[in-house]
């Protein structure tokens, strides 16, 4: 009889250990499915932000190169219209990419309105 009790408590403890509780950072009324969906969307937003930010950085580098070419052409008294057009195109591209950034949701305010 004592062996039976030990076995039952062991399996019950194993079953309790195997159950997943609510994640610590879950919101008050959030189900497990919505919690994992939110976490997935946050991860995707972070990946998208990183990718778009690297594209913005690349365009910025190209803009710096074009600005240097523009200064060199101006110093040499050459025609700079094509360089100015290229710079304007890069500025427009950079602005468009900045609009594609996905920002993290804002944290809840603790004050009551």
N, C-alpha and C positions, 0 to 999 in steps of 0.2 A: 504494500500500500504506500509506503514511503517513497518507493521508486516512482510510482505513478504521479505523485504530487510534484516531485522534482522535475519530471519530464514535462508536465503541463506548464509549470512556471517558466521553464526554459523556453518552450515554444511560444508562450505568451509574450515573454520578454523579446524574443526574436521578432515576433510579429509587430510589437510596439516599435522596435528599432527600425523595422523596414518601412513603417508608415512615414509619409512625408507630412510634416506640419506646414503651416503657412510660412512663406519666406519672411525674413525679418524686415525687409524693406517694402513689403506689400502695403498698399493703401488700405484703409479701414474696411471699405465695402467691396474690395477687389477680389474677384474669384481667381482661382489658380490659372485658368485659361487666359483671362484678361491680363493677369500679371505677366505671364510668359509672352503674350502678344505685345505688351508694352515694352518689355525688355528687348524683344526682337526688333521692334521699330526703333528703339533708342540705339541699338547696335548698328542698324542700317543707316540711321541718320549720321552716326559718327563716321561710318565708312564713306558715305556720300560727301560729308564735309571734308574729309581728308583728301579725297580724290579731287573735288572741285578746288580746294585750296591749293593743291599742287599744280593744277591747271592755271590758276590765277598767278601763282608764282612764276610759272614758265612765261606767261604773257608779259608779266612785269619785267622779267629779264630781257625779253625781246624788245620791249618798249625802251629800256635803258640803252640797249644797243642802237636802236633807231635814233634816239635822242643824241647819242654821241656822234652818229653819222651826220645828223642835222647840224650839230655844232661845227663839225669838221668842214661840212660843205659851206656853211655860212662864213667861216673863217677864210675859206679859199675862194669866196665870192662866186660859187657855182649855183646852178639852178637847184632850188631846194623844194620845189612843189611836189615832186614824187615822194620825197622823204616825209614831207608834212602830211601827205595823204596816207602814207603807210602808218605814221604815228597816230593819226585820227582813227584809222581802222583798228589798230591795236587797242586804243583807248575804249572804243565801242565794244570790242570783244571782251575786254576785261570787265567792263560794266555789266555786260550780259551774264558773264560767268558769276559775278558777285551776286546777282539776283537768283542764281540757282542754288545758293547755299541753303542747306536745311539746318535751321537752328534748333538747339535743344529747347524743350518746353520750359517755360519759366516755372520756378519753384513757387509753391503756394505761399501766399502771404499769411502771416500769423495774426495779423490784426483783423478785427471785425469791422466791416463797413456798414 
